[in-house]
Amino acid sequence: MSTWIKRTALAAVATAALMGAASAEVVYNRANSGEPETLDTHKTSTVQESHILRDMLEGLVTYNAKGEAVPGQAAKWEISDDGKTYRFTLRDGLKWSNGDPVTSEDFVYSYRRIMDPATGAKYANILYPIKNAEKINKGQGKPEELGVKAVDPKTVEITLEAATPYFIELLTHQTSLPVHRASVEKFGKDFVKPGNMVTNGAYKLAEFVPNSHIKLVKNENYYDAKNVQIDTVNYFPTPDFAAMVRRYEAGELDTTDDVPADQMKSLKERFKDQVKLGPYLGTWFFVVNSSKAPFNDVKVRQALSMLIDREFVADQIWGQTMQPGYSFMPPGVGNYGEPAYMSYKDQSPIDREDAAKKLLTEAGFGPGKPLKVEIRYNTTDNNRNTVIAISEQWKQAGIETSFINTDGKTHFAHLRDGGDFDVARYGWIADYSDPNNFLFLLKSDNKGFNYGKYNNPEFDKLLDDAAKELDLTKRAEMMKKAEAILMRDMPWIPIMYYGKSNLISPKIKGFVQNTRGVYPSRFLSKTQ
């Protein structure tokens, strides 16, 4: 019989006191910089969707106000001595918003559903550490073979393929949020509509008006409902950041989830300490379609990268809310160390431009035959100003640039569905603090996220070998070699490391800036 190492943690509890009369409805108006494409946890993939979903649904593990992984529906967990088996004990008396009991079978059903190829979950591979998950998701096994089982109504046991040091934090991701089986089976794809959607988190869905708002109301069946201070949360999709600021200034919004970077100086003067800035574990990229000419030529991709003046973009366009990015991963990723930087990181802009022009000449481009690049991007003021600035920098080497811009929902759907492009704007915010969460994006078999169809067997093998390595130091070395390959091949061009910028009304209490960029409404309160 195996030995168990007991790992427990106290449940996070909201500490904010009730403000005003108990009978007064407390309404929180929250900006969200994009319209959700879906509220199906097994088909979601964006940060904007995750904010809404984490308010409505709760997994075995969740985030507290500081962005730390803490017990959610599970009161505690135990980990086997070989690190491959996890047992989660559910809290007493858990209920769905319709009054049904939440049981271990709900989690078994949910994990099987996301791995079932019929579900079409583009993000299923984040859960591949679970035993047989990859095989099932690729149609080589049955969902019933997944390493998740209900030991009894209150105990969920998850078995992994190998010890995974980041597994607990991985379970905070929206792909681990459960769905209500009876609703899915009754309504099919419409189970996420108001009136149909059944939730187990602090809030439930009341309204979803596309391009207008999503209204959530307090779920009285939530186990910690007595400590949830805000009654109603209205999410407003606001991709126009300048309009977002105007609505905030008018009192229509209590918080923003971003700001127009080119207004940062003015914002600090007008709103002072209402401007909240902090680090954010993510990278702003250009994805290059390396599956088609001329972008399948590494010289072209390297030249495009070398010509970008990252300091100018971060300082002048983003108002120093972002940092120049010279590696695939931002500094500070757990289980790793320093990233593998571009070889030309410390070269002067002039030297980089000369080297880039030489590469373009070797690739067959120059006077009379300019390289033509079409950039696709999702429309925000910051993104528009960034791509225009970079196109001007590319122009110095004779590159001709054109643009296609769409709303975020359309842009990301185009990428996920395999649509054609030359270069596309993309951002990646870590789902868990480990190098694997960045590098897995470019594995050749990652159909959901490897948008440019990058294929390098050496890179793939390093990641496969690292997945089997239990020594974290050796594993980090393998990962760094893999990142160095990306910095050589440049299938995705890192441009900036993210920072997080918010406007927070003095009426909102309990807001904590954190590197995970998660701000659950249940931990906030609002004065009237």
N, C-alpha and C positions, 0 to 999 in steps of 0.2 A: 504493500500500500504506500502510495506516495506521501511525502511530507508536505504539509501546507504551511506557507508563510502568510500569516494573517496581515492584510493591509486594510485598514479602515480609515475613514475620514468622517468628520462631523458634517452634517448637512449644513449648507449655507442658509442663513436666515436673514431676511431683510430687517434692518434696524431702524429705518426711518419711522418717525412718529407721525400719526395722523395729523393733518393740518386742516383747520377749519371745522365746520360742522359735519358730523358723521353722515348727515342726510344729503349733503351737497355732492353732486356728481363731479369727480375729478377727471378732467379730460386732458390728455397729452397729445399735442399735435406735432408730429414727428416727420421731418423731411427724409425722403429716401431717394437717392440720386438715379434710380432707374425703376421702370415698371417691371414687375415680376412676370416672367414668361410662364411660370407654373407654380402652383403651391403643392404639387405632389412631391413629397420629400425624396422620392426615389428617382425623380427626373430633374430635380433642381441642380443648379451649378453656380449661381452667382451670389456674391456677398449681399446684394440687395434683397434677394429672396431669403437668405439665411436669417437676416434680422427679423423678418416677419414670422418665419417658421419657428424660430426658437422662442418667440413669445407665445406661440400657440401649442407647441409640442415639446415634450421633454424626453430625452433618452435615458439610458441607464446612468450616464454621466452627463454633467452639464457644466456651464460656466457660471462663476459667481460674478459679482460686480467688478472685480479686479481682472477678469479674464483668465482666472485660474480654473483648472479642472477639479470639480467637486462632485460628490454624490448627487444624482438627480432622482430618477424613479427608484434607483437602487439606494438602499440605506448604507450598504457596505459591500466590499468585495474581498475575495481571497485569491491569491495567486499561487499556483503550484511551484514547487522548488525548481523545476526545470523551466519555468517561465512560459509554458505553453498552454496552460489551462487556467481559465478565470471563472470563478463562481460569484455571481451577483445575487444578493438577497434583496428582494423588493421591500419597500416600505409597507407598513400595515395600512389597510383600508384605502388603497389607491383606486380612483374612479376615473372613467372617461367623462367628458362633459355631458353625455346623455345619461349618466348614472351607472353604466355597465362597469363591472370591476376590471381593473387593469391586471392582467396575469402574465406569467412568464411565456405563455403561448402566444401572446400578442407580439412579443419580441422575436420569437422563433418565426412566426408568420412573416413579420416585416423583413427580417434579414433574408429569408428565403425569397421573398418577392423581389427585393432589389437585385438578387443574384440571378433570378430567372431571366434568361435571354429575352423572353416574350415581353418583359416589362420595358426593355429598351433603355435601361438606366445608363446614361453616358458617364456617370461618376462611380459606377460599381467597383472599378478597380481600386478605389481607395480602401476597400475592405478585403482585398486579396490576401492579407495576412491570415484571415480565417481559413481553417482547414477546408479544402476542396472548393473554396470560393471561386478561384480562377477557372478551375476545370468546369464547374457548373455554368459560370457566366459565358464561357466559350462554347457551350452546348455539348460538353463532353461528360456530363454527369447530371444527376437529378437533384433538384432543390432539396429533397429529403436527405441528401448525403452531406449537406452543409454542417460544419462543426459547431452548430448551435442547437442546444436542446433544453427542454423544460424538465428539470429534475423533479420539481413539484410546482404547484401554482405560484409559489413565491421565489423560486430559485431558477436562474438562467445560467447555464454553463456554456462557455465559449472555448473551443479548442483551436489553437493556432497551428499553422504549418511549421513555424519555428518561433523561438522567443523573439518578441518584437518590443524593443524598449519604449516605444512611443504609443503603445496600443491604447492605454487609458485615455490619453489626450485625443487620440484618433476618434474615440467614441463620442467626443463632443461635436463632431461634424454633423451637418444636417442629414447626411445619408444614414445616420444611425437613429434618426428620429422615427418613432413607430407610427404606423397607420392603423386605423380601426377596421378590422377585417370585415365585419358585417356591412359597413358602409361601402367599402371597396367592391364587395361582391354584389351589393344591391344597386349601386349607382354607376359602376364602372368608372370611366374617366371623369364623370361629373361628381365624384365623391368629394372633390375639393371646393364645390360651390357653396355659398351661404345657404344654410338650411340643411345641407347634406353633410357638411364636414364636421366630424366628431374629433375633439382634441383632448389631450391629457395634460396640457401645460397651463400656465397661469391665465391664458386668454382663449377665447373662441371667436370664430369668424362671424361677423354680423353683416357686413356689406363688402362687396368688391365691385367697384365701378371703374372700369378701365379708363386710364388717362385722367382719373379724378382722385380717387382715394380708396383705401382699404380700412375698414373700421373693425377693430377688435374690441370685445367687451370682456369683462372679468368673468372667469370660469369659477363659479362658486363651488364646484366639485374638486377643484385643485387642492392637494393636500396642505398647501401652505397659504390658502386663500386669505386667511385672517391677517396675514402680513403683507398682502399685496395692496399698496396704497392708491394706485391709479386705477380708476374704474374703466375708462375708455381710452384706447390708443388709436389715433387716426394716422395712418401712413399716407403721405402725399408724394407721389412720384414727381421729382423736380430735377430733371437733367440740366435745366438752365440755371447755372449757379448764381448768376447775377439776379435772376428773378427770385431765386431761393433767398438771397440776402434781403431783397425788398420785402418779401413776405415775412421774413423773420423780424425785420425792423418795424413792420406794421403790426406785429403781435399775432400774426396768423400762424406762425410756427414757433414752437418752443425750443426746438433744436434743429440744427442742420447736420448732415453727415459728410459735408464737404464745404469748401468755400472757393470762390474764384481767386486763384493764386495771384493774379496780376493786381488784385485789389488789397493784398495783404497789409500794406502800409496804412492804407486808408481804414481798413477794418479795425486794426489795432488802435488807431486814433479815435475812432467812433465808438467802439464797443469795449475797448480796454480788456479787462480780465474775463470778459465773456468769450473771447477768442481762446480756444484751447488747442494747443499744439503738442504733439507727441510722436514717438517712433511707431512704426507699423511694419510688421515683418512681411515685406513683399517687394516685388520688382516690377517696374513699368518697362514693357518690351515692345519691339517690333518683331513680329513673327514673319520670317521669310519663307516663301513657298519654294523650298529647295528641291521640289519634285519636278520643276519645269525650268527650261532654259529662259533666260541666261542665269537664273538664280540658283541653278544646280551647280554653278561654278563657285567654289569656295573663295576664289579671288574677288569675285563680285560682292559676295556677302561681307568679306573682310573690308573691302574698300568702303562699302556703305557704313559700316560701323566706325571705321577710322575717321571718316569725315564729320562725324557728329561731335559738336562741342557741347559736351554734357554739362560742364560748369555754367556755360551761358544759359542753357535750357533750365537748369535747376534754379539758378539765381534770378535770371531776368523774367522767365516765363512763369515759374512756379513760386517766385518770391521766397525762396529758401525753405519752402515747406517740404521739398523733396531734396534728396542728396544725389550727386552724380553717381551713376552705377557702372562699375567696371567688372562686374562678375555676375554670374547667373543668379547666385543666391546673395541676399543681403548679409552683412556681418551680423553676428548674434544668433545664428541658427544653432539649436541645441545639438549635442552629440557630434560636433564637427570641428570647430576652430575657424581659422581665417579662410575665406573663400579663395578659389583659384582665379586670380585676376587676369585681365587681358595683358598680353606681353607689351603693349604700347601704352599702358596706363599712364606712365610717367613721362612719355614723350611730349614735346611741345606741339601745339596745334599745327604749326607750320610743317614740322617734320612728319606728322601724321598725314597731312594733306599731300605732301610730296610722295609718300609711300603709297597712299591710296590711288593717286593718279597713275603711278607706275603699274599697280595691280590692274587697274582698268585697261591700260594699254595692253598689257599681257593677255587680258581677257578679250581683246578685240574691239575695244571702245576708245573713242577719242574724237577729235575734230572731224566733222562729216558723218560720224556714226555715234551719236550720243546714246548713252544708256537711258532707257525710258522706264520709269517706275510709277506704278499706280499704288497709292496708299489708301487703304480702307480704314476708317475709324468710326467709333461711336461718338455721336455728337455731344460734346460739352465744350464750354468756353476754353477750359484748360487744354483739352485734347486738340482743339482746332488751332490754338496758338502754338502748340508744340509742333504739330506736323508742318505748319507753315514755316516755322523757324528752321526746322531740320531741312525742309526742301530748299530753303535759301542757302544753307550750308552745303548741301549736295550740288547746288547750282555752280559753286565755285570750281567744281571738277567737271562741269559740262553735263551734269545729269539733269534730265528733264522729268519733272514730277507732275502727276495729276492726282485728283482726289475723288473718293467716293465716301460720303458720310451718311449714316443712317442712325436711327435711335438705337439704344443699347440692346433692346430685345431682338431687333432684326439683325444687328451686327453679330451678336454672339450666336444666334441661331444659324446664320450663314456659315460661320466657322465650324460649328459643331456638326452641321449637315454636310460638310465636305465641299462647300462652295469654292469657286475659283478666286484667287487673289494673287497679287505680287507680294505686297508687304501689308501686314495688318497690325493695327494697334491692339495690344493685349496687356492685361495686368494680372499678376498672380499674387494673392495674399495667402500666406501659409495657413493650411488647415490644422497643422500640428507642427511643432518646432523640431524638425528633423530634416536632414538633407534629402532624404528619400522623397519628401513631399514636393520638392522642386524638381529633382532629377527624373522622377518617374514620368513627368510630362512628355519627355522626348524619347521614351522607349519606342521602338519600332512597332510594337504590337498595341500601343496605347491609341486606339482609334478615336477615343473620346476627346483627347486633348492635343495629340501630336498633329496640329492643324497643317503644318508645312510638310508633313510626311517625311520627316528626317529618318534616315535609316543608317545606323553605324553598328555593325556587329560587335566591334571592340567595346563600344559604349554599353551596349546591351549586356555583354558578358560581365563587365565590371559591376553593374547593378545586380545581376543575378548572383554573382559570387558574394557581393556585400550582403545580400539578403540572408545568406547562410552563415555569415561570420558573427559569432557571439562576442568576440573581443571588440569593444567599441573603438579602440585606438586603431586597430587594423581595418575595421570597417570604415572609419573616417578617411583613412589613407586611400582606400579603394574609391570612395565617393569623390575625393579630391581629384584623383586621376580622371574620373569620369567628367567632372566639371571642367577640367583642363582641356579635354577633348572638345567640349562645347565651345570654349573660348577660342579654340583653334578653328573649328568648323563654322561657328557662328550661325547656326540654323535659326536661333532666336537672338536678336540683338538687345542686350540689356542697355537701358538708357538712364534710368533713375531708380533709386531705392525709395520706397514710399515713406511718407510721413502722414500722420493723421491730423486733419484740421477740422474743427467743429466750432460752431457758435452755440453756446449753451445759455439759455435764459437764467437769470438769477432765481427765478421761481422754481427751477428744477433742482432738486436736491438728490445727492447720492451718486452723481455722475463721476466715474473714475476713468481717466484716460489710460488705456492699456495697449500693449503691443499687438494684442489679438484683434483689436477693433470691435469688441463685442460689448454692447451696452443693454443688457436685458431690462425691459420696462418694469419687470416685477421688483427690481431693486431700487427703483426711483420713486420719488414722491414729488408733489407739486403744491406750492403754496398758492392760495387763491388771490 
